[in-house]
Amino acid sequence: MRYDSALRYYPLKRIEEIEKADLVVGIPCFNNERTIRHVIQMVTHGLHRHYRDLRSVLYIADGGSTDDTREVAKEFEIKPWQEKIVAIYRGPAGKGTAFRSIFEAVRHLRAKACAVVDSDLRSITSDWLRYLLEPVLQGGFEYVSPIYARHKYDGTITNNIVYNLTRALYGKRIRQPIGGEFAFDGELAHFFLEQDVWDTDVARYGIDIWMTTNAITQGRKICQARLGVKIHDAKDPSASLGPMFRQVIGTLFSLMERNVDRWKPVRGSVSVPTFGPESFPEPEPVEVNQSKLVSEFRIGLDHYGVLWKKVFCPECYEAIEGWARLEPERIIVPVEIWAKMLYELAVAFHRWKANRETLISMMVPLYFARVASFVNQTRDMDSRAAEELVEEQALVFEREKDYLVRLWEESEAPSGQERLEGVA
């Protein structure tokens, strides 16, 4: 069912009562009763400390939690001059629909700016609100993306896929394109809201990369805010990231099709302005089950090997077969091969008009192999040294971009269409 609005009657009524606000802080949530209190506390303290003279609304967008998340959020007392709305959004389940409801609140309240923070944060401080909102309110920026001090095994989708592709495609060094905490001005919120994407994967996990990519391709004034250590409910990539992976990568590849005329001419990359403190402690460790990653990769080879052989160039497929014969602690996926594989998958996605879910699913075991390789490469590194390796890998993706453009153009020729349609 399609919905014209993600807002139900209650939040609309509350918004009408409030009438107008300067700031909206959105908190998407789902079954976060253990952490939501701390997040709301830091938000209300931050607004009091830095923006007491501005009228603020906390909008808690819940996905139908079955624990006491909403009750905890409703009971927490905020400052008397602040407003709070706790509501279940309407539409497809997912973070993107929660964002849609927040965009609507911004529009109805005619807010100048909006910040959004995740509900599972344990490291958020009251200063995060200033780091996110000040560039919009004082610096004229339209979109603020976060930078965190994260453990080397936290954010593996970003480190191994999303950062590399986004930087190489669009030429902007936005380190956390799917970070979770963002800020934007009211006009950009209106633009996001007007796009016809709310029945796609954008309404689920694809919202972060969709917002960041649109901010770039629309020529918005973008910066980054250093937020310090991010401590949240981090997940072992071998166990918990399947749906998120599929929806983020599907959205990323779909955006490549939509923005092909914008990314094809881009070569190299430039940094964007970055604000906030630079020195942070070492993040707490994230455990990775490397044996399970490699086991899932080998199962994937048995299941998808025939398709992989058709989609990938001989060099890449031979490399895949070689990794499967190695012990987990010896697997190394060279970044040059990894970049070629992702570019080949993006081109296959472009040409496949059906069964795209299968294509994305067959990427998951390869991603597991790449994460296992990253663990091997960084085993003796601290997170700072691992971060330097991530930056080196991003440069390789930039250097290999001509390979992507050539494959993309070849796929659009009649012979290329026939070959890839035969695979699909």
Legacy VTK file of the C-alpha trace (Angstrom):
# vtk DataFile Version 3.0
C-alpha trace
ASCII
DATASET POLYDATA
POINTS 424 float
0.000 0.000 0.000
1.255 3.472 -0.897
0.952 6.243 1.660
0.869 9.953 0.913
2.310 10.673 4.344
4.364 8.872 6.973
2.648 10.884 9.709
-0.368 9.521 11.550
-3.114 11.625 13.109
-1.465 12.098 16.518
1.864 13.580 15.341
0.045 15.804 12.848
-2.149 17.124 15.627
0.860 17.773 17.870
2.671 19.554 15.046
-0.372 21.766 14.504
-0.355 22.620 18.217
3.340 23.527 18.136
2.872 25.487 14.875
6.471 26.609 14.321
9.989 25.556 15.308
13.532 26.624 14.503
15.126 23.205 14.967
13.977 19.601 14.665
16.050 16.741 16.017
14.901 13.396 14.657
15.566 10.097 16.408
14.551 7.006 14.391
14.139 4.027 16.697
13.071 0.409 16.915
13.403 -1.714 20.062
15.975 0.586 21.664
14.659 0.772 25.224
18.179 0.303 26.654
19.695 3.314 24.886
16.890 5.723 23.929
16.864 7.446 27.338
20.536 8.405 27.090
20.147 9.640 23.513
17.179 11.856 24.393
19.000 13.133 27.478
22.050 14.183 25.458
19.885 15.787 22.776
17.850 17.845 25.218
21.003 18.880 27.115
22.738 19.829 23.874
19.820 21.937 22.700
19.663 23.634 26.110
23.388 24.263 26.211
23.870 25.544 22.669
20.464 26.588 21.266
18.349 27.662 24.201
17.165 30.749 22.323
15.795 28.652 19.448
12.528 26.746 19.558
13.287 23.045 19.308
11.274 19.886 18.717
12.476 16.349 19.393
10.762 13.976 16.974
11.090 10.299 17.944
10.051 8.223 14.920
9.347 4.673 16.042
9.034 1.634 13.818
6.499 -0.158 15.997
8.809 -1.264 18.803
7.660 -4.321 20.737
9.693 -3.407 23.824
9.275 -0.264 25.954
11.110 2.145 23.642
8.136 4.470 23.173
7.194 4.384 26.842
10.736 5.300 27.892
10.829 8.100 25.323
7.458 9.492 26.407
8.300 9.434 30.106
11.668 11.169 29.835
11.294 14.796 30.890
12.840 17.359 28.571
13.332 21.072 29.206
10.062 23.019 29.612
10.753 25.202 26.582
11.381 22.206 24.310
8.760 20.067 22.596
8.751 16.310 22.117
6.731 14.078 19.799
6.854 10.285 20.052
4.996 8.525 17.251
4.875 5.359 15.157
5.468 6.216 11.516
3.317 4.893 8.678
4.665 3.078 5.625
7.258 0.398 4.819
9.224 -0.661 7.870
12.671 0.877 7.929
14.874 3.793 8.798
14.030 5.587 5.569
10.345 5.802 6.388
11.278 7.145 9.823
13.298 9.830 8.042
10.341 10.578 5.799
8.229 11.336 8.854
11.003 13.578 10.194
11.234 15.438 6.864
7.490 16.013 7.051
7.794 17.396 10.566
10.500 19.797 9.350
8.268 20.959 6.529
5.143 21.456 8.644
7.095 23.262 11.360
9.005 25.395 8.834
12.226 24.587 10.662
15.524 26.167 9.672
17.570 23.054 10.286
17.321 19.416 11.305
19.738 16.968 12.891
19.141 13.213 12.999
20.856 10.841 15.433
20.601 7.086 15.859
18.772 5.672 18.877
21.343 2.998 19.772
24.166 5.425 20.576
26.037 5.047 23.834
28.748 7.614 23.090
26.631 10.602 22.048
27.364 13.776 24.028
25.526 17.065 24.273
28.167 18.623 22.015
27.158 16.427 19.081
24.209 18.741 18.484
26.522 21.727 18.111
28.963 19.870 15.854
26.099 18.829 13.556
23.965 21.975 13.556
26.466 24.807 13.748
27.681 24.400 10.135
24.068 24.762 8.958
23.053 27.584 11.287
26.306 29.562 11.195
28.256 28.374 8.173
25.656 28.228 5.445
26.163 24.530 4.792
23.187 22.549 3.529
24.274 19.021 4.431
26.511 17.775 7.247
27.893 14.243 7.214
29.588 12.674 10.256
33.127 11.487 10.861
33.676 9.097 13.736
36.632 7.537 15.463
35.490 3.942 14.930
37.090 0.621 15.625
38.727 -0.826 12.537
36.085 -3.595 12.314
33.104 -1.320 12.842
31.566 -0.046 9.605
32.869 -2.766 7.290
30.329 -1.992 4.553
31.499 1.623 4.552
35.205 0.806 4.710
35.184 -1.838 1.986
32.455 -0.678 -0.386
30.466 2.504 0.180
33.246 4.991 0.905
35.382 3.678 -1.955
32.600 3.766 -4.529
31.080 7.091 -3.457
34.461 8.817 -3.458
35.538 7.380 -6.818
32.181 7.988 -8.484
31.372 11.504 -7.364
34.769 12.904 -6.420
33.967 13.931 -2.830
35.844 12.502 0.160
32.868 11.991 2.433
34.185 9.423 4.863
30.917 8.168 6.386
28.255 8.358 3.635
26.021 5.991 5.655
27.121 7.128 9.086
23.777 7.516 10.868
24.065 11.083 12.202
23.405 13.936 9.793
22.214 17.522 9.653
20.623 19.490 6.827
18.759 22.705 6.259
14.997 22.939 5.929
15.035 23.411 2.163
17.009 20.216 1.593
14.565 18.335 3.828
11.783 19.563 1.516
13.712 18.312 -1.517
14.232 14.875 0.044
10.562 14.630 0.922
9.384 15.410 -2.612
11.294 12.556 -4.240
9.271 9.500 -5.281
11.358 6.844 -3.524
9.320 5.904 -0.471
8.286 2.483 -1.776
11.868 1.479 -2.620
14.847 0.329 -0.530
15.415 3.992 0.315
12.520 3.580 2.754
14.465 0.868 4.554
18.257 0.897 4.977
19.081 2.841 1.794
18.229 6.297 3.129
21.713 7.352 4.288
23.542 6.726 1.006
20.577 8.155 -0.909
20.694 11.426 1.043
24.462 11.768 0.744
24.485 11.029 -2.981
21.655 13.468 -3.635
23.403 16.164 -1.635
26.470 15.680 -3.871
24.700 15.433 -7.214
22.416 18.377 -6.440
25.452 20.533 -5.825
24.637 21.246 -2.193
27.163 22.854 0.120
28.505 19.866 2.092
30.788 19.518 5.084
31.718 16.914 7.682
31.458 17.053 11.469
33.881 15.148 13.698
31.788 13.544 16.422
34.434 11.511 18.205
34.166 7.876 19.155
31.011 6.134 18.016
29.926 3.456 20.461
26.676 1.798 19.486
25.193 -1.645 19.078
27.847 -2.706 16.577
27.194 -5.969 14.761
29.477 -8.765 13.645
29.389 -8.594 9.811
29.260 -12.384 9.613
25.989 -12.506 11.524
23.780 -9.466 11.217
24.268 -7.265 8.167
22.541 -9.191 5.362
19.401 -7.046 4.847
21.301 -3.815 5.399
23.948 -4.878 2.892
21.416 -5.718 0.202
19.428 -2.520 0.588
22.413 -0.183 0.817
24.187 -1.721 -2.180
20.976 -1.913 -4.205
20.356 1.778 -3.563
23.961 2.671 -4.382
23.840 0.807 -7.709
20.438 2.301 -8.579
21.831 5.773 -7.935
24.717 4.991 -10.286
22.205 4.432 -13.079
20.303 7.607 -12.300
23.419 9.768 -12.063
25.591 8.252 -14.780
26.063 11.583 -16.582
27.325 13.125 -13.357
29.861 10.490 -12.311
31.309 9.361 -15.648
33.391 12.527 -16.238
34.684 12.693 -12.640
38.314 11.722 -12.022
40.087 11.939 -8.705
38.534 13.411 -5.583
38.610 16.475 -3.363
38.157 16.854 0.367
35.209 18.700 1.872
35.388 21.127 4.829
35.575 19.276 8.128
34.899 20.722 11.571
35.154 19.584 15.165
37.877 18.243 17.494
40.569 16.017 15.983
41.903 14.004 18.920
39.949 11.030 20.259
40.743 7.872 22.245
40.984 4.412 20.694
37.440 3.020 20.162
36.284 -0.088 21.968
36.917 -3.307 20.005
34.414 -4.989 17.697
34.638 -8.750 17.461
34.578 -10.453 14.072
34.028 -14.182 13.550
36.510 -14.678 10.755
35.964 -18.433 10.475
32.263 -17.896 9.887
32.989 -15.217 7.273
35.166 -17.619 5.306
32.714 -20.486 5.740
29.908 -18.359 4.311
32.166 -17.319 1.431
32.902 -20.950 0.551
29.218 -21.820 0.698
28.635 -18.888 -1.639
31.164 -20.290 -4.102
29.279 -23.583 -4.197
25.972 -21.778 -4.614
26.891 -18.913 -6.959
30.090 -20.137 -8.612
28.509 -20.598 -12.037
27.099 -17.067 -11.988
30.342 -15.595 -10.675
32.232 -17.186 -13.559
29.891 -15.517 -16.053
29.779 -12.090 -14.415
33.461 -11.647 -13.513
36.500 -11.437 -15.737
38.762 -14.557 -15.768
41.337 -12.835 -13.538
38.749 -12.126 -10.840
37.137 -15.548 -10.952
40.497 -17.327 -10.721
41.294 -15.200 -7.687
37.980 -16.201 -6.055
38.760 -19.899 -6.526
42.209 -19.356 -5.035
40.852 -17.695 -1.876
38.564 -20.654 -1.255
41.573 -22.978 -0.987
43.304 -20.904 1.698
43.040 -21.022 5.472
40.987 -18.098 6.846
44.005 -16.303 8.304
45.828 -16.399 4.941
43.133 -14.961 2.688
44.110 -11.642 1.108
41.766 -9.980 -1.400
43.916 -7.468 -3.313
42.169 -4.112 -3.508
42.802 -3.938 -7.271
40.839 -7.164 -7.738
38.158 -6.025 -5.292
37.675 -2.735 -7.159
37.339 -4.548 -10.484
34.822 -6.971 -8.997
32.632 -4.195 -7.616
32.793 -2.318 -10.896
31.872 -5.475 -12.818
28.954 -6.092 -10.458
27.734 -2.515 -10.894
27.737 -2.933 -14.657
25.902 -6.265 -14.400
23.308 -4.603 -12.157
22.892 -1.886 -14.782
22.157 -4.403 -17.521
20.006 -6.859 -15.547
16.382 -5.796 -15.738
15.172 -8.724 -13.638
16.519 -10.786 -10.745
18.568 -7.917 -9.400
17.982 -9.267 -5.912
19.909 -12.384 -6.953
22.815 -10.273 -8.132
22.978 -8.371 -4.842
22.631 -11.612 -2.847
25.550 -13.181 -4.673
27.701 -10.240 -3.590
27.291 -11.029 0.095
29.722 -14.018 0.248
32.307 -11.968 -1.658
31.913 -9.154 0.832
32.514 -11.692 3.596
35.773 -12.728 1.910
36.822 -9.103 1.617
36.124 -8.473 5.333
38.137 -11.586 6.252
40.975 -10.217 4.149
40.745 -6.812 5.850
40.993 -8.549 9.228
44.158 -10.299 8.075
45.681 -7.104 6.719
44.961 -5.066 9.842
45.358 -7.666 12.598
48.394 -5.925 14.095
47.226 -2.364 13.381
45.445 0.058 15.648
42.392 1.816 14.241
44.407 4.840 13.127
46.765 2.712 11.032
43.795 0.779 9.625
42.236 4.100 8.647
45.325 4.939 6.612
44.910 1.624 4.786
41.279 2.501 3.978
42.462 5.772 2.437
45.043 3.938 0.329
42.337 1.569 -0.911
40.122 4.487 -1.931
42.921 5.788 -4.160
43.014 2.435 -5.951
39.281 2.718 -6.698
39.923 6.131 -8.206
42.749 4.781 -10.373
40.565 1.892 -11.590
37.613 4.096 -12.518
38.501 4.095 -16.241
37.887 0.333 -16.103
34.349 0.966 -14.825
33.617 3.576 -17.497
34.900 1.307 -20.266
32.800 -1.635 -19.064
29.730 0.578 -18.676
30.040 1.895 -22.217
30.719 -1.566 -23.638
27.651 -2.946 -21.866
25.453 -0.405 -23.619
26.645 -1.517 -27.054
24.451 -4.226 -28.679
27.037 -6.991 -28.172
27.440 -6.104 -24.493
23.682 -6.087 -23.956
23.308 -9.521 -25.492
26.113 -10.999 -23.367
24.814 -9.697 -20.043
21.169 -10.396 -20.855
22.226 -13.974 -21.502
23.672 -14.143 -18.012
20.507 -12.736 -16.452
LINES 1 425
424 0 1 2 3 4 5 6 7 8 9 10 11 12 13 14 15 16 17 18 19 20 21 22 23 24 25 26 27 28 29 30 31 32 33 34 35 36 37 38 39 40 41 42 43 44 45 46 47 48 49 50 51 52 53 54 55 56 57 58 59 60 61 62 63 64 65 66 67 68 69 70 71 72 73 74 75 76 77 78 79 80 81 82 83 84 85 86 87 88 89 90 91 92 93 94 95 96 97 98 99 100 101 102 103 104 105 106 107 108 109 110 111 112 113 114 115 116 117 118 119 120 121 122 123 124 125 126 127 128 129 130 131 132 133 134 135 136 137 138 139 140 141 142 143 144 145 146 147 148 149 150 151 152 153 154 155 156 157 158 159 160 161 162 163 164 165 166 167 168 169 170 171 172 173 174 175 176 177 178 179 180 181 182 183 184 185 186 187 188 189 190 191 192 193 194 195 196 197 198 199 200 201 202 203 204 205 206 207 208 209 210 211 212 213 214 215 216 217 218 219 220 221 222 223 224 225 226 227 228 229 230 231 232 233 234 235 236 237 238 239 240 241 242 243 244 245 246 247 248 249 250 251 252 253 254 255 256 257 258 259 260 261 262 263 264 265 266 267 268 269 270 271 272 273 274 275 276 277 278 279 280 281 282 283 284 285 286 287 288 289 290 291 292 293 294 295 296 297 298 299 300 301 302 303 304 305 306 307 308 309 310 311 312 313 314 315 316 317 318 319 320 321 322 323 324 325 326 327 328 329 330 331 332 333 334 335 336 337 338 339 340 341 342 343 344 345 346 347 348 349 350 351 352 353 354 355 356 357 358 359 360 361 362 363 364 365 366 367 368 369 370 371 372 373 374 375 376 377 378 379 380 381 382 383 384 385 386 387 388 389 390 391 392 393 394 395 396 397 398 399 400 401 402 403 404 405 406 407 408 409 410 411 412 413 414 415 416 417 418 419 420 421 422 423
